Amino acid sequence: MVKQERAARTRESLVRAAAEVFTEEGFVTASIAAISKRAGVSAGGLHFHFGNKAALAEAVLVRASEAVRVITVSRLSGGNALQVLVDSTHDLMALLAHDPVVSAGFGLCATASARADHDGGDGFDLRRQWRRWVEAMFRAADQEGRLADGVSPDDAAAAVVAAIVGFEVLGAAEQGWFAQSSLTRYWTLMLPRIAARGSLGELVADGSRAGGSPLPVGAAD
């Protein structure tokens, strides 16, 4: 049991180290030597757990996918789909800012060589995973009658996905894009344009878990 726990800790250290090195150096130029040194594990120890750099990249993607799934499966039946979406975007920005594995996972999705080296399944394409969930939330919001007249769930989803990917890419170079205030300003601008007037007063642009105030109904005028 002690051996298993030690092996699990070593694997996690290697995955985190790989994520950090991939983010700093890029997948192509990242070396096994740099990853093993960062993790404090010998090259032989690394190869015992992961056959090559591609296997490490796949492990990073799996962990990142699991983290994203955690923040996108918590919607309770009967909840406000738009607020769940807002809250989850804030959760995602926090992960991108503070979790190197999630940050590296999104970076790997944008790297052709990394995609070619792992199995390429949908579960490992974080951007596609995120997009499909956003689309599902907008369909739910439409069914709940929470979208403004004339707003297409597909069009709204496309606009939000594009914006959030923009935050992700820009934040990789400038952390301020991951700040809660940056995303709050985006939602303060966006929500009055997509939310039905009757539900606008229920929505909190800085996330309901932050204890913020609902948007004023007149914001749509």
C-alpha positions as CSV (number, residue, x, y, z in Angstrom):
1,M,0.0,0.0,0.0
2,V,2.8,2.4,0.9
3,K,4.5,1.6,-2.5
4,Q,1.3,2.3,-4.3
5,E,0.9,5.6,-2.6
6,R,4.5,6.6,-3.3
7,A,4.0,5.6,-7.0
8,A,0.8,7.7,-7.2
9,R,2.6,10.7,-5.7
10,T,5.5,10.3,-8.1
11,R,3.1,10.2,-11.1
12,E,1.3,13.3,-9.9
13,S,4.7,15.1,-9.4
14,L,5.7,14.1,-12.9
15,V,2.4,15.2,-14.4
16,R,2.6,18.6,-12.7
17,A,6.2,19.0,-13.7
18,A,5.4,18.2,-17.3
19,A,2.6,20.7,-17.3
20,E,4.9,23.4,-16.0
21,V,7.6,22.6,-18.5
22,F,5.1,22.3,-21.4
23,T,3.7,25.8,-20.5
24,E,7.1,27.4,-20.2
25,E,9.0,25.8,-23.1
26,G,6.2,24.4,-25.4
27,F,5.6,20.7,-26.0
28,V,8.0,20.4,-28.9
29,T,11.0,21.8,-27.1
30,A,10.3,20.4,-23.7
31,S,12.7,17.7,-22.8
32,I,12.4,14.6,-20.6
33,A,15.5,15.8,-18.7
34,A,13.9,19.1,-17.8
35,I,10.7,17.4,-16.7
36,S,12.5,14.8,-14.5
37,K,14.6,17.5,-13.0
38,R,11.6,19.7,-12.2
39,A,9.9,16.7,-10.6
40,G,12.9,15.6,-8.6
41,V,12.7,12.2,-10.3
42,S,15.4,10.4,-12.2
43,A,15.0,9.9,-15.9
44,G,14.8,6.2,-15.3
45,G,12.0,6.8,-12.7
46,L,10.2,8.9,-15.2
47,H,10.3,6.2,-17.9
48,F,9.1,3.7,-15.4
49,H,5.8,5.6,-15.1
50,F,5.6,7.2,-18.6
51,G,7.1,5.7,-21.7
52,N,7.7,9.0,-23.4
53,K,6.9,12.6,-23.6
54,A,3.6,11.9,-25.5
55,A,2.4,9.7,-22.6
56,L,3.1,12.6,-20.2
57,A,1.2,15.0,-22.5
58,E,-1.8,12.5,-22.5
59,A,-1.7,12.3,-18.7
60,V,-1.8,16.1,-18.5
61,L,-4.7,16.2,-20.9
62,V,-6.6,13.6,-18.9
63,R,-6.1,15.4,-15.6
64,A,-7.1,18.7,-17.2
65,S,-10.2,17.2,-18.7
66,E,-11.2,15.8,-15.4
67,A,-10.8,19.2,-13.8
68,V,-12.9,20.9,-16.4
69,R,-15.6,18.2,-16.1
70,V,-15.8,18.9,-12.3
71,I,-16.8,22.5,-12.9
72,T,-19.2,21.7,-15.7
73,V,-21.3,18.8,-14.2
74,S,-22.4,20.5,-11.1
75,R,-25.7,22.0,-12.5
76,L,-28.6,21.1,-10.3
77,S,-32.0,20.3,-11.9
78,G,-34.1,23.4,-12.0
79,G,-31.1,25.8,-11.7
80,N,-30.6,28.9,-13.7
81,A,-28.6,27.7,-16.7
82,L,-27.2,31.2,-17.5
83,Q,-26.0,31.7,-13.9
84,V,-24.4,28.2,-13.9
85,L,-22.6,29.2,-17.1
86,V,-21.4,32.5,-15.6
87,D,-20.2,30.7,-12.5
88,S,-18.4,28.0,-14.5
89,T,-16.5,30.5,-16.6
90,H,-15.3,32.2,-13.4
91,D,-14.2,28.7,-12.2
92,L,-12.4,28.0,-15.4
93,M,-10.5,31.3,-15.3
94,A,-9.4,30.5,-11.7
95,L,-8.2,27.1,-12.8
96,L,-6.3,28.6,-15.8
97,A,-4.7,31.1,-13.5
98,H,-3.7,28.8,-10.7
99,D,-3.6,25.2,-12.0
100,P,-0.7,24.5,-14.3
101,V,-2.1,21.2,-15.4
102,V,-5.3,22.8,-16.7
103,S,-3.4,25.7,-18.3
104,A,-1.0,23.3,-20.0
105,G,-3.9,21.1,-21.1
106,F,-5.5,23.9,-23.0
107,G,-2.1,24.8,-24.5
108,L,-1.6,21.2,-25.7
109,C,-4.9,21.3,-27.4
110,A,-3.6,24.1,-29.6
111,T,-0.3,22.3,-30.4
112,A,-0.6,20.1,-33.5
113,S,2.4,17.9,-32.6
114,A,0.9,17.2,-29.2
115,R,-2.5,16.3,-30.7
116,A,-0.8,14.0,-33.2
117,D,1.0,12.2,-30.4
118,H,-2.0,11.3,-28.3
119,D,-5.1,9.4,-29.2
120,G,-7.0,12.6,-30.1
121,G,-10.3,11.4,-28.5
122,D,-12.9,14.1,-27.9
123,G,-12.5,13.6,-24.1
124,F,-9.0,15.1,-24.4
125,D,-9.9,18.1,-26.6
126,L,-10.6,20.6,-23.8
127,R,-11.8,23.3,-26.1
128,R,-14.3,21.0,-27.8
129,Q,-15.3,19.7,-24.4
130,W,-15.9,23.2,-23.1
131,R,-17.7,24.3,-26.3
132,R,-20.2,21.4,-26.2
133,W,-21.0,22.1,-22.6
134,V,-21.6,25.8,-23.3
135,E,-23.9,24.9,-26.1
136,A,-25.8,22.6,-23.8
137,M,-26.2,25.4,-21.2
138,F,-27.6,27.7,-23.8
139,R,-30.0,25.1,-25.1
140,A,-31.1,24.6,-21.4
141,A,-31.4,28.4,-21.0
142,D,-33.6,28.6,-24.1
143,Q,-35.9,25.8,-22.8
144,E,-36.1,27.7,-19.5
145,G,-37.2,30.8,-21.3
146,R,-34.2,32.8,-20.1
147,L,-32.9,34.0,-23.5
148,A,-33.9,37.4,-24.9
149,D,-36.3,37.4,-27.8
150,G,-34.5,36.8,-31.1
151,V,-31.4,35.3,-29.4
152,S,-30.3,32.0,-31.0
153,P,-28.8,29.5,-28.5
154,D,-26.3,28.5,-31.1
155,D,-25.2,32.1,-31.9
156,A,-25.0,33.0,-28.2
157,A,-22.9,29.8,-27.5
158,A,-20.6,30.6,-30.4
159,A,-20.0,34.2,-29.1
160,V,-19.3,33.1,-25.5
161,V,-17.0,30.2,-26.6
162,A,-15.0,32.5,-28.8
163,A,-14.7,35.1,-26.0
164,I,-13.7,32.6,-23.3
165,V,-11.1,31.0,-25.6
166,G,-9.8,34.6,-26.2
167,F,-9.5,35.1,-22.4
168,E,-7.6,31.7,-22.2
169,V,-5.1,32.6,-25.0
170,L,-4.5,36.2,-23.9
171,G,-4.3,35.1,-20.2
172,A,-1.4,32.8,-21.0
173,A,0.7,35.9,-21.8
174,E,-1.0,38.4,-19.4
175,Q,-2.5,37.0,-16.2
176,G,-4.8,40.0,-15.9
177,W,-7.2,38.4,-18.4
178,F,-7.8,35.7,-15.8
179,A,-8.9,38.1,-13.1
180,Q,-12.4,37.9,-11.8
181,S,-12.9,41.6,-12.6
182,S,-12.0,41.1,-16.3
183,L,-14.6,38.4,-16.8
184,T,-17.2,40.3,-14.7
185,R,-16.9,43.2,-17.1
186,Y,-17.4,40.9,-20.0
187,W,-20.6,39.4,-18.5
188,T,-21.9,42.8,-17.4
189,L,-21.7,43.8,-21.1
190,M,-23.0,40.5,-22.5
191,L,-25.8,39.4,-20.2
192,P,-28.2,42.3,-21.0
193,R,-27.9,41.4,-24.6
194,I,-28.6,37.7,-24.3
195,A,-30.8,37.3,-21.2
196,A,-34.6,37.8,-21.1
197,R,-35.5,40.9,-19.3
198,G,-37.5,38.9,-16.7
199,S,-34.5,36.9,-15.7
200,L,-31.8,39.6,-15.9
201,G,-32.4,40.7,-12.3
202,E,-31.5,37.2,-11.1
203,L,-28.1,37.1,-12.8
204,V,-24.8,38.0,-11.0
205,A,-22.0,38.9,-13.4
206,D,-19.2,38.2,-11.0
207,G,-20.5,34.8,-10.1
208,S,-23.2,33.8,-7.6
209,R,-20.5,32.2,-5.3
210,A,-18.8,35.6,-5.1
211,G,-21.8,37.1,-3.3
212,G,-22.2,39.8,-5.9
213,S,-25.3,41.8,-6.7
214,P,-27.7,40.9,-9.5
215,L,-27.6,43.0,-12.7
216,P,-30.1,45.9,-12.7
217,V,-33.1,45.1,-14.9
218,G,-32.7,48.4,-16.7
219,A,-29.2,47.4,-17.9
220,A,-30.8,46.1,-21.0
221,D,-32.3,49.4,-22.0
